[in-house]
């Protein structure tokens, strides 16, 4: 009789734990992003192109989290090709990051199409960020020394506006306008 009670208690506990775990997973999967950036990416043929990174900074200009960086640059290509997304390389402290940290946000160069990256309001360690002013950046190496840096400010939490969609400001480097269509139609949307 005692054995049956224990077995029944174990089953009830296991069932309760399963329900609790599923409810947490469901809540996390339904968690909305705080910020979303999307853009049209047109992959280019040849070398010294197709590199980009997307990251979030706080109001002091400190990188809070890198959402994505192309694997070539993040995995050491920045040493062989210093003109490859140089602003992000410097600000992210890439040279001091370990392989596991880099692997967490890198990926192969995507195919041509519309790309979307989302930020959930957490830093690289998973901690929720405080209410305040933030800025999203998208830096792309168009070809050799030619690049573009997009950025858009947004506010989360106290005194934040409602849902908003805005175009990001672009700052080009280099003299060529030839490959500027590699990254275009950059849009940022956010919620407080």
MDTraj code that builds the backbone (N, CA, C; nanometers):
import mdtraj as md
import numpy as np

residues = "UNK UNK UNK UNK UNK UNK UNK UNK UNK UNK UNK UNK UNK UNK UNK UNK UNK UNK UNK UNK UNK UNK UNK UNK UNK UNK UNK UNK UNK UNK UNK UNK UNK UNK UNK UNK UNK UNK UNK UNK UNK UNK UNK UNK UNK UNK UNK UNK UNK UNK UNK UNK UNK UNK UNK UNK UNK UNK UNK UNK UNK UNK UNK UNK UNK UNK UNK UNK UNK UNK UNK UNK UNK UNK UNK UNK UNK UNK UNK UNK UNK UNK UNK UNK UNK UNK UNK UNK UNK UNK UNK UNK UNK UNK UNK UNK UNK UNK UNK UNK UNK UNK UNK UNK UNK UNK UNK UNK UNK UNK UNK UNK UNK UNK UNK UNK UNK UNK UNK UNK UNK UNK UNK UNK UNK UNK UNK UNK UNK UNK UNK UNK UNK UNK UNK UNK UNK UNK UNK UNK UNK UNK UNK UNK UNK UNK UNK UNK UNK UNK UNK UNK UNK UNK UNK UNK UNK UNK UNK UNK UNK UNK UNK UNK UNK UNK UNK UNK UNK UNK UNK UNK UNK UNK UNK UNK UNK UNK UNK UNK UNK UNK UNK UNK UNK UNK UNK UNK UNK UNK UNK UNK".split()
xyz = np.array([
    [0.0814, -0.1184, 0.0000],
    [0.0000, 0.0000, 0.0000],
    [0.0873, 0.1269, 0.0000],
    [0.1888, 0.1300, 0.0837],
    [0.2786, 0.2455, 0.0885],
    [0.3523, 0.2584, -0.0442],
    [0.3932, 0.1450, -0.1006],
    [0.4635, 0.1451, -0.2291],
    [0.3756, 0.2055, -0.3383],
    [0.2472, 0.1698, -0.3397],
    [0.1553, 0.2226, -0.4410],
    [0.1365, 0.3735, -0.4253],
    [0.1282, 0.4186, -0.3005],
    [0.1151, 0.5633, -0.2755],
    [0.2374, 0.6383, -0.3281],
    [0.3560, 0.5836, -0.2983],
    [0.4791, 0.6470, -0.3460],
    [0.4821, 0.6528, -0.4992],
    [0.4429, 0.5457, -0.5632],
    [0.4407, 0.5430, -0.7097],
    [0.3412, 0.6464, -0.7627],
    [0.2263, 0.6541, -0.6997],
    [0.1250, 0.7512, -0.7402],
    [0.1763, 0.8936, -0.7190],
    [0.2439, 0.9179, -0.6083],
    [0.3014, 1.0504, -0.5790],
    [0.4087, 1.0846, -0.6822],
    [0.4934, 0.9883, -0.7184],
    [0.5975, 1.0119, -0.8185],
    [0.5346, 1.0485, -0.9528],
    [0.4296, 0.9758, -0.9908],
    [0.3614, 1.0054, -1.1168],
    [0.2983, 1.1437, -1.1134],
    [0.2357, 1.1789, -1.0022],
    [0.1727, 1.3107, -0.9896],
    [0.2787, 1.4203, -0.9952],
    [0.3895, 1.3999, -0.9276],
    [0.4977, 1.4982, -0.9304],
    [0.5539, 1.5125, -1.0720],
    [0.5774, 1.4004, -1.1384],
    [0.6290, 1.4044, -1.2757],
    [0.5325, 1.4771, -1.3684],
    [0.4032, 1.4508, -1.3535],
    [0.3029, 1.5174, -1.4363],
    [0.3025, 1.6682, -1.4087],
    [0.3072, 1.7065, -1.2825],
    [0.3094, 1.8487, -1.2466],
    [0.4348, 1.9165, -1.3023],
    [0.5474, 1.8498, -1.2919],
    [0.6721, 1.9054, -1.3448],
    [0.6639, 1.9223, -1.4964],
    [0.6073, 1.8240, -1.5644],
    [0.5899, 1.8315, -1.7092],
    [0.5018, 1.9504, -1.7476],
    [0.3905, 1.9680, -1.6791],
    [0.3000, 2.0803, -1.7072],
    [0.3711, 2.2127, -1.6823],
    [0.4452, 2.2226, -1.5731],
    [0.5198, 2.3447, -1.5408],
    [0.6225, 2.3757, -1.6502],
    [0.6985, 2.2748, -1.6923],
    [0.7995, 2.2933, -1.7961],
    [0.7364, 2.3359, -1.9275],
    [0.6280, 2.2723, -1.9651],
    [0.5590, 2.3089, -2.0893],
    [0.5051, 2.4520, -2.0840],
    [0.4561, 2.4933, -1.9686],
    [0.4029, 2.6301, -1.9587],
    [0.5145, 2.7336, -1.9714],
    [0.6317, 2.7031, -1.9182],
    [0.7452, 2.7941, -1.9327],
    [0.7886, 2.8006, -2.0790],
    [0.7991, 2.6857, -2.1434],
    [0.8385, 2.6826, -2.2849],
    [0.7376, 2.7576, -2.3703],
    [0.6089, 2.7402, -2.3402],
    [0.5047, 2.8091, -2.4164],
    [0.5161, 2.9603, -2.3964],
    [0.5394, 3.0028, -2.2733],
    [0.5530, 3.1465, -2.2455],
    [0.6739, 3.2037, -2.3173],
    [0.7852, 3.1299, -2.3172],
    [0.9055, 3.1782, -2.3849],
    [0.8864, 3.1832, -2.5357],
    [0.8187, 3.0851, -2.5923],
    [0.8000, 3.0837, -2.7369],
    [0.7046, 3.1937, -2.7809],
    [0.6157, 3.2369, -2.6918],
    [0.5228, 3.3440, -2.7257],
    [0.5770, 3.4814, -2.6911],
    [0.6955, 3.4868, -2.6315],
    [0.7541, 3.6139, -2.5939],
    [0.7835, 3.6957, -2.7192],
    [0.7315, 3.8163, -2.7233],
    [0.7510, 3.9004, -2.8402],
    [0.8886, 3.9645, -2.8360],
    [0.9374, 3.9956, -2.9530],
    [1.0651, 4.0646, -2.9587],
    [1.0440, 4.2111, -2.9248],
    [1.1451, 4.2724, -2.8684],
    [1.1429, 4.4144, -2.8369],
    [1.1732, 4.4933, -2.9633],
    [1.2639, 4.4406, -3.0470],
    [1.3060, 4.5106, -3.1681],
    [1.3240, 4.4089, -3.2790],
    [1.2890, 4.4513, -3.4001],
    [1.3067, 4.3674, -3.5175],
    [1.3638, 4.4532, -3.6290],
    [1.4668, 4.4034, -3.6945],
    [1.5251, 4.4727, -3.8089],
    [1.5158, 4.3795, -3.9287],
    [1.4693, 4.4335, -4.0407],
    [1.4609, 4.3540, -4.1626],
    [1.5186, 4.4352, -4.2778],
    [1.5702, 4.3642, -4.3761],
    [1.6284, 4.4303, -4.4923],
    [1.6386, 4.3326, -4.6075],
    [1.6490, 4.3884, -4.7256],
    [1.6697, 4.3082, -4.8460],
    [1.8194, 4.2918, -4.8659],
    [1.8615, 4.1669, -4.8803],
    [2.0022, 4.1337, -4.8982],
    [2.0205, 4.0743, -5.0367],
    [2.1098, 4.1333, -5.1157],
    [2.1406, 4.0828, -5.2492],
    [2.2841, 4.0346, -5.2524],
    [2.3012, 3.9064, -5.2400],
    [2.4356, 3.8481, -5.2351],
    [2.5133, 3.8814, -5.3625],
    [2.6397, 3.9211, -5.3476],
    [2.7259, 3.9615, -5.4586],
    [2.8267, 3.8518, -5.4906],
    [2.8659, 3.8457, -5.6159],
    [2.9693, 3.7516, -5.6581],
    [3.1063, 3.8134, -5.6340],
    [3.2049, 3.7311, -5.6062],
    [3.3409, 3.7800, -5.5882],
    [3.3807, 3.7890, -5.4425],
    [3.5046, 3.8313, -5.4210],
    [3.5597, 3.8395, -5.2857],
    [3.5424, 3.9795, -5.2277],
    [3.5709, 3.9912, -5.0995],
    [3.5682, 4.1181, -5.0259],
    [3.4300, 4.1809, -5.0252],
    [3.3268, 4.0975, -5.0135],
    [3.1894, 4.1453, -5.0108],
    [3.1047, 4.0498, -4.9266],
    [2.9767, 4.0832, -4.9136],
    [2.8760, 3.9973, -4.8490],
    [2.8953, 3.9792, -4.6988],
    [2.9709, 4.0622, -4.6349],
    [2.9925, 4.0511, -4.4906],
    [2.9062, 4.1531, -4.4190],
    [2.8383, 4.1109, -4.3112],
    [2.7601, 4.2064, -4.2330],
    [2.7404, 4.1574, -4.0904],
    [2.7059, 4.2533, -4.0050],
    [2.6762, 4.2240, -3.8648],
    [2.5595, 4.3110, -3.8211],
    [2.4802, 4.2585, -3.7272],
    [2.3670, 4.3302, -3.6684],
    [2.3858, 4.3248, -3.5174],
    [2.3792, 4.4407, -3.4512],
    [2.3995, 4.4420, -3.3069],
    [2.3190, 4.5537, -3.2406],
    [2.3088, 4.5435, -3.1068],
    [2.2368, 4.6398, -3.0237],
    [2.3367, 4.7074, -2.9313],
    [2.3215, 4.8399, -2.9178],
    [2.4027, 4.9165, -2.8223],
    [2.3111, 4.9895, -2.7256],
    [2.3617, 5.0133, -2.6051],
    [2.2875, 5.0950, -2.5086],
    [2.3176, 5.2424, -2.5343],
    [2.2642, 5.3293, -2.4502],
    [2.2786, 5.4742, -2.4720],
    [2.4226, 5.5231, -2.4543],
    [2.5090, 5.4427, -2.3926],
    [2.6495, 5.4799, -2.3753],
    [2.7357, 5.4316, -2.4925],
    [2.6746, 5.3616, -2.5882],
    [2.7505, 5.3107, -2.7015],
    [2.8174, 5.1775, -2.6750],
    [2.7755, 5.1085, -2.5700],
    [2.8307, 4.9782, -2.5362],
    [2.7487, 4.8696, -2.6062],
    [2.8160, 4.7756, -2.6694],
    [2.7457, 4.6653, -2.7352],
    [2.6789, 4.5788, -2.6286],
    [2.5479, 4.5657, -2.6400],
    [2.4689, 4.4842, -2.5481],
    [2.4633, 4.3407, -2.5981],
    [2.4405, 4.3275, -2.7294],
    [2.4305, 4.1939, -2.7865],
    [2.4486, 4.2008, -2.9378],
    [2.5240, 4.1063, -2.9910],
    [2.5332, 4.0890, -3.1352],
    [2.4265, 3.9881, -3.1746],
    [2.3406, 4.0268, -3.2690],
    [2.2342, 3.9380, -3.3138],
    [2.2819, 3.8444, -3.4248],
    [2.3741, 3.8935, -3.5078],
    [2.4245, 3.8116, -3.6176],
    [2.5521, 3.8737, -3.6721],
    [2.6435, 3.7896, -3.7138],
    [2.7623, 3.8321, -3.7879],
    [2.7995, 3.7190, -3.8821],
    [2.8428, 3.7552, -4.0016],
    [2.8822, 3.6527, -4.0976],
    [3.0044, 3.5769, -4.0453],
    [3.0004, 3.4479, -4.0646],
    [3.1020, 3.3586, -4.0073],
    [3.2433, 3.3911, -4.0538],
    [3.2606, 3.4253, -4.1822],
    [3.3959, 3.4522, -4.2315],
    [3.4642, 3.5581, -4.1454],
    [3.4015, 3.6719, -4.1297],
    [3.4632, 3.7808, -4.0534],
    [3.4779, 3.7450, -3.9065],
    [3.3704, 3.6948, -3.8455],
    [3.3713, 3.6667, -3.7021],
    [3.4670, 3.5554, -3.6632],
    [3.4950, 3.4654, -3.7540],
    [3.5825, 3.3513, -3.7230],
    [3.7272, 3.3750, -3.7640],
    [3.7680, 3.5001, -3.7740],
    [3.9080, 3.5305, -3.8020],
    [3.9327, 3.6026, -3.9322],
    [3.8325, 3.6106, -4.0183],
    [3.8497, 3.6794, -4.1457],
    [3.8836, 3.8269, -4.1293],
    [3.8452, 3.8848, -4.0168],
    [3.8760, 4.0256, -3.9907],
    [4.0266, 4.0485, -3.9814],
    [4.1024, 3.9458, -3.9474],
    [4.2487, 3.9592, -3.9416],
    [4.3099, 3.9574, -4.0816],
    [4.2551, 3.8760, -4.1696],
    [4.3045, 3.8686, -4.3076],
    [4.2518, 3.9826, -4.3941],
    [4.1328, 4.0310, -4.3603],
    [4.0695, 4.1370, -4.4374],
    [4.0179, 4.2439, -4.3393],
    [4.1062, 4.3334, -4.2927],
    [4.0696, 4.4319, -4.1896],
    [3.9553, 4.5267, -4.2290],
    [3.9228, 4.5373, -4.3564],
    [3.8135, 4.6244, -4.4000],
    [3.6775, 4.5557, -4.3907],
    [3.6745, 4.4327, -4.3436],
    [3.5498, 4.3586, -4.3313],
    [3.4790, 4.3956, -4.2011],
    [3.3665, 4.4599, -4.2145],
    [3.2831, 4.5131, -4.1041],
    [3.3663, 4.5643, -3.9851],
    [3.4511, 4.6650, -4.0094],
    [3.5463, 4.7108, -3.9083],
    [3.4840, 4.7781, -3.7858],
    [3.3716, 4.8463, -3.8020],
    [3.3093, 4.9120, -3.6861],
    [3.2638, 4.8069, -3.5865],
    [3.1930, 4.7048, -3.6345],
    [3.1464, 4.5988, -3.5451],
    [3.2634, 4.5236, -3.4830],
    [3.3655, 4.4916, -3.5620],
    [3.4816, 4.4180, -3.5105],
    [3.5409, 4.4918, -3.3914],
    [3.5567, 4.6228, -3.4050],
    [3.6161, 4.7021, -3.2967],
    [3.5223, 4.7128, -3.1763],
    [3.3971, 4.7516, -3.2006],
    [3.3036, 4.7730, -3.0896],
    [3.2681, 4.6461, -3.0142],
    [3.2620, 4.5335, -3.0854],
    [3.2207, 4.4078, -3.0220],
    [3.3290, 4.3473, -2.9347],
    [3.4525, 4.3925, -2.9521],
    [3.5632, 4.3308, -2.8795],
    [3.5895, 4.1901, -2.9301],
    [3.5667, 4.1693, -3.0573],
    [3.5760, 4.0368, -3.1184],
    [3.7073, 3.9662, -3.0874],
    [3.8162, 4.0390, -3.0867],
    [3.9469, 3.9752, -3.0658],
    [3.9587, 3.9084, -2.9286],
    [3.8770, 3.9506, -2.8320],
    [3.8837, 3.8937, -2.6976],
    [3.7770, 3.7869, -2.6717],
    [3.6883, 3.7628, -2.7696],
    [3.5809, 3.6658, -2.7494],
    [3.6295, 3.5241, -2.7747],
    [3.5755, 3.4309, -2.6972],
    [3.6068, 3.2897, -2.7162],
    [3.5262, 3.2301, -2.8302],
    [3.5687, 3.1138, -2.8760],
    [3.5026, 3.0473, -2.9886],
    [3.3542, 3.0229, -2.9625],
    [3.3179, 2.9770, -2.8432],
    [3.1766, 2.9507, -2.8118],
    [3.0942, 3.0780, -2.8152],
    [3.1515, 3.1889, -2.7681],
    [3.0799, 3.3161, -2.7727],
    [3.0548, 3.3578, -2.9174],
    [3.1551, 3.3423, -3.0012],
    [3.1432, 3.3789, -3.1426],
    [3.0432, 3.2878, -3.2131],
    [3.0507, 3.1587, -3.1863],
    [2.9597, 3.0630, -3.2499],
    [2.8133, 3.0924, -3.2186],
    [2.7865, 3.1571, -3.1059],
    [2.6492, 3.1853, -3.0648],
    [2.5785, 3.2834, -3.1571],
    [2.6512, 3.3668, -3.2308],
    [2.5847, 3.4657, -3.3152],
    [2.6294, 3.4633, -3.4615],
    [2.7110, 3.3693, -3.5011],
    [2.7576, 3.3673, -3.6399],
    [2.6796, 3.2677, -3.7244],
    [2.6889, 3.2890, -3.8533],
    [2.6260, 3.1975, -3.9476],
    [2.6866, 3.2181, -4.0845],
    [2.6589, 3.1239, -4.1724],
    [2.7063, 3.1352, -4.3099],
    [2.6405, 3.2559, -4.3758],
    [2.7042, 3.3095, -4.4770],
    [2.6472, 3.4215, -4.5502],
    [2.5138, 3.3764, -4.6096],
    [2.4061, 3.4484, -4.5787],
    [2.2739, 3.4065, -4.6258],
    [2.2584, 3.4194, -4.7773],
    [2.1560, 3.3577, -4.8277],
    [2.1194, 3.3712, -4.9686],
    [2.0472, 3.5035, -4.9883],
    [2.0334, 3.5422, -5.1123],
    [1.9602, 3.6636, -5.1467],
    [1.8154, 3.6517, -5.0991],
    [1.7646, 3.7598, -5.0407],
    [1.6258, 3.7617, -4.9932],
    [1.6089, 3.8616, -4.8814],
    [1.4903, 3.8645, -4.8237],
    [1.4632, 3.9520, -4.7107],
    [1.5058, 3.8801, -4.5831],
    [1.5881, 3.9469, -4.5039],
    [1.6395, 3.8902, -4.3788],
    [1.5786, 3.9656, -4.2616],
    [1.5521, 3.8956, -4.1529],
    [1.4953, 3.9562, -4.0331],
    [1.5701, 3.9048, -3.9109],
    [1.6075, 3.9974, -3.8227],
    [1.6726, 3.9630, -3.6968],
    [1.5939, 4.0279, -3.5843],
    [1.5758, 3.9537, -3.4751],
    [1.4961, 4.0024, -3.3626],
    [1.5800, 4.0066, -3.2354],
    [1.5492, 4.1067, -3.1535],
    [1.6120, 4.1178, -3.0224],
    [1.5038, 4.1064, -2.9173],
    [1.5254, 4.0213, -2.8180],
    [1.4265, 3.9959, -2.7137],
    [1.4449, 4.0833, -2.5898],
    [1.5321, 4.1830, -2.5963],
    [1.5521, 4.2710, -2.4812],
    [1.6500, 4.2170, -2.3787],
    [1.7254, 4.1145, -2.4170],
    [1.8220, 4.0543, -2.3248],
    [1.9645, 4.0742, -2.3763],
    [2.0587, 4.0782, -2.2820],
    [2.1984, 4.0922, -2.3210],
    [2.2551, 3.9567, -2.3616],
    [2.3835, 3.9514, -2.3919],
    [2.4448, 3.8270, -2.4388],
    [2.4453, 3.7163, -2.3334],
    [2.4246, 3.7531, -2.2058],
    [2.4198, 3.6546, -2.0978],
    [2.2781, 3.6127, -2.0628],
    [2.1787, 3.6676, -2.1346],
    [2.0396, 3.6321, -2.1089],
    [1.9703, 3.7186, -2.0063],
    [2.0372, 3.8238, -1.9584],
    [1.9775, 3.9130, -1.8592],
    [1.8889, 4.0168, -1.9276],
    [1.7721, 4.0438, -1.8692],
    [1.6829, 4.1461, -1.9239],
    [1.7464, 4.2830, -1.9084],
    [1.7379, 4.3626, -2.0138],
    [1.7944, 4.4969, -2.0115],
    [1.6937, 4.5938, -1.9510],
    [1.7456, 4.6980, -1.8883],
    [1.6626, 4.7994, -1.8235],
    [1.5915, 4.8846, -1.9279],
    [1.4845, 4.9492, -1.8842],
    [1.4158, 5.0450, -1.9708],
    [1.5142, 5.1550, -2.0083],
    [1.5016, 5.2061, -2.1287],
    [1.5896, 5.3140, -2.1698],
    [1.6074, 5.3223, -2.3188],
    [1.7083, 5.4001, -2.3578],
    [1.7391, 5.4251, -2.4987],
    [1.8389, 5.3211, -2.5498],
    [1.8109, 5.2701, -2.6681],
    [1.8985, 5.1733, -2.7330],
    [1.9110, 5.2109, -2.8806],
    [2.0031, 5.1458, -2.9483],
    [2.0233, 5.1710, -3.0903],
    [2.0601, 5.0387, -3.1565],
    [1.9995, 5.0128, -3.2717],
    [2.0330, 4.8940, -3.3498],
    [2.1226, 4.9375, -3.4655],
    [2.2219, 4.8552, -3.4943],
    [2.3162, 4.8822, -3.6027],
    [2.3190, 4.7648, -3.6992],
    [2.3376, 4.7971, -3.8257],
    [2.3625, 4.6989, -3.9310],
    [2.4792, 4.7534, -4.0111],
    [2.5913, 4.6836, -4.0044],
    [2.7080, 4.7236, -4.0828],
    [2.7325, 4.6180, -4.1898],
    [2.7589, 4.6642, -4.3127],
    [2.7855, 4.5718, -4.4227],
    [2.9062, 4.6180, -4.5019],
    [2.9917, 4.5225, -4.5365],
    [3.1017, 4.5491, -4.6285],
    [3.0480, 4.5183, -4.7676],
    [3.0354, 4.6239, -4.8480],
    [2.9776, 4.6083, -4.9817],
    [3.0789, 4.5500, -5.0797],
    [3.2005, 4.6028, -5.0763],
    [3.3100, 4.5510, -5.1578],
    [3.4359, 4.6273, -5.1171],
    [3.5403, 4.5544, -5.0767],
    [3.6678, 4.6132, -5.0363],
    [3.6465, 4.7225, -4.9313],
    [3.6860, 4.8487, -4.9617],
    [3.6730, 4.9573, -4.8626],
    [3.5341, 5.0201, -4.8619],
    [3.4456, 4.9764, -4.9481],
    [3.3108, 5.0329, -4.9560],
    [3.2172, 4.9601, -4.8611],
    [3.1517, 5.0381, -4.7785],
    [3.0623, 4.9787, -4.6802],
    [2.9480, 5.0709, -4.6463],
    [2.8612, 5.0218, -4.5597],
    [2.7484, 5.1019, -4.5129],
    [2.7223, 5.0668, -4.3668],
    [2.6842, 5.1679, -4.2912],
    [2.6472, 5.1501, -4.1510],
    [2.5094, 5.2111, -4.1325],
    [2.4101, 5.1265, -4.1051],
    [2.2743, 5.1710, -4.0760],
    [2.2583, 5.1752, -3.9251],
    [2.1759, 5.2686, -3.8761],
    [2.1436, 5.2683, -3.7341],
    [2.0088, 5.3333, -3.7124],
    [1.9442, 5.2928, -3.6050],
    [1.8144, 5.3490, -3.5679],
    [1.7998, 5.3427, -3.4165],
    [1.7581, 5.4537, -3.3548],
    [1.7352, 5.4536, -3.2108],
    [1.5968, 5.3981, -3.1782],
    [1.5836, 5.3428, -3.0593],
    [1.4524, 5.3017, -3.0093],
    [1.4564, 5.3010, -2.8573],
    [1.3402, 5.3091, -2.7965],
    [1.3286, 5.3138, -2.6505],
    [1.2437, 5.1972, -2.6047],
    [1.2872, 5.1330, -2.4974],
    [1.2039, 5.0305, -2.4356],
    [1.1704, 5.0745, -2.2942],
    [1.0515, 5.0349, -2.2494],
    [1.0109, 5.0628, -2.1126],
    [0.9509, 5.1999, -2.0943],
    [0.9846, 5.2646, -1.9845],
    [0.9270, 5.3917, -1.9429],
    [0.9401, 5.4974, -2.0519],
    [0.8329, 5.5704, -2.0747],
    [0.8264, 5.6802, -2.1724],
    [0.8516, 5.6355, -2.3164],
    [0.8361, 5.5086, -2.3447],
    [0.8547, 5.4610, -2.4815],
    [0.7264, 5.4801, -2.5600],
    [0.7409, 5.5097, -2.6861],
    [0.6251, 5.5218, -2.7738],
    [0.5690, 5.3831, -2.8006],
    [0.4503, 5.3752, -2.8579],
    [0.3902, 5.2471, -2.8941],
    [0.4662, 5.1840, -3.0089],
    [0.4090, 5.0792, -3.0655],
    [0.4748, 5.0130, -3.1787],
    [0.5124, 5.1154, -3.2837],
    [0.6308, 5.1044, -3.3368],
    [0.6776, 5.2000, -3.4368],
    [0.7574, 5.1269, -3.5433],
    [0.7494, 5.1783, -3.6625],
    [0.8304, 5.1277, -3.7728],
    [0.9022, 5.2472, -3.8318],
    [1.0301, 5.2335, -3.8515],
    [1.1071, 5.3439, -3.9095],
    [1.2172, 5.2912, -3.9983],
    [1.2612, 5.3771, -4.0884],
    [1.3758, 5.3428, -4.1711],
    [1.5019, 5.3787, -4.0942],
    [1.6045, 5.3007, -4.1145],
    [1.7321, 5.3267, -4.0483],
    [1.8130, 5.4252, -4.1312],
    [1.8873, 5.5113, -4.0626],
    [1.9755, 5.6065, -4.1304],
    [2.0979, 5.5324, -4.1820],
    [2.1459, 5.5708, -4.3013],
    [2.2603, 5.5034, -4.3627],
    [2.3768, 5.5993, -4.3787],
    [2.4966, 5.5482, -4.3495],
    [2.6209, 5.6233, -4.3691],
    [2.7143, 5.5343, -4.4514],
    [2.7465, 5.5804, -4.5723],
    [2.8307, 5.5023, -4.6630],
    [2.9765, 5.5431, -4.6495],
    [3.0666, 5.4456, -4.6700],
    [3.2107, 5.4714, -4.6751],
    [3.2630, 5.4213, -4.8089],
    [3.3736, 5.4785, -4.8533],
    [3.4313, 5.4400, -4.9814],
    [3.3754, 5.5263, -5.0930],
    [3.4348, 5.5143, -5.2098],
    [3.3991, 5.6004, -5.3224],
    [3.3028, 5.5377, -5.4220],
    [3.2861, 5.4076, -5.4191],
    [3.2039, 5.3407, -5.5198],
    [3.0579, 5.3320, -5.4760],
    [2.9684, 5.3502, -5.5708],
    [2.8254, 5.3308, -5.5438],
    [2.7771, 5.2015, -5.6095],
    [2.8681, 5.1270, -5.6668],
    [2.8348, 5.0088, -5.7467],
    [2.7557, 4.9014, -5.6711],
    [2.7935, 4.8657, -5.5535],
    [2.7323, 4.7529, -5.4822],
    [2.6368, 4.7950, -5.3706],
    [2.5877, 4.9169, -5.3740],
    [2.5015, 4.9648, -5.2659],
    [2.3682, 4.8911, -5.2568],
    [2.3326, 4.8170, -5.3602],
    [2.2082, 4.7413, -5.3548],
    [2.2231, 4.6079, -5.2805],
    [2.3423, 4.5799, -5.2262],
    [2.3607, 4.4571, -5.1487],
    [2.2694, 4.4573, -5.0259],
    [2.2569, 4.5723, -4.9616],
    [2.1693, 4.5882, -4.8457],
    [2.0816, 4.7099, -4.8714],
    [1.9500, 4.6897, -4.8691],
    [1.8582, 4.8015, -4.8938],
    [1.7259, 4.7758, -4.8224],
    [1.6415, 4.8778, -4.8209],
    [1.5087, 4.8711, -4.7573],
    [1.5177, 4.8271, -4.6116],
    [1.6079, 4.8889, -4.5382],
    [1.6273, 4.8553, -4.3973],
    [1.5145, 4.9175, -4.3160],
    [1.4423, 4.8343, -4.2422],
    [1.3309, 4.8793, -4.1588],
    [1.3506, 4.8271, -4.0171],
    [1.3182, 4.9112, -3.9209],
    [1.3275, 4.8730, -3.7802],
    [1.1896, 4.8910, -3.7174],
    [1.1434, 4.7910, -3.6489],
    [1.0192, 4.8041, -3.5732],
    [1.0473, 4.7635, -3.4297],
    [0.9764, 4.8265, -3.3380],
    [0.9994, 4.7970, -3.1965],
    [0.8722, 4.8200, -3.1177],
    [0.8718, 4.7645, -2.9996],
    [0.7617, 4.7884, -2.9063],
    [0.8243, 4.8280, -2.7733],
    [0.7535, 4.9078, -2.6958],
    [0.8091, 4.9521, -2.5673],
    [0.8258, 4.8381, -2.4685],
])
top = md.Topology()
chain = top.add_chain()
for i, resn in enumerate(residues, 1):
    res = top.add_residue(resn, chain, resSeq=i)
    for name in ("N", "CA", "C"):
        top.add_atom(name, md.element.get_by_symbol(name[0]), res)
traj = md.Trajectory(xyz[None], top)
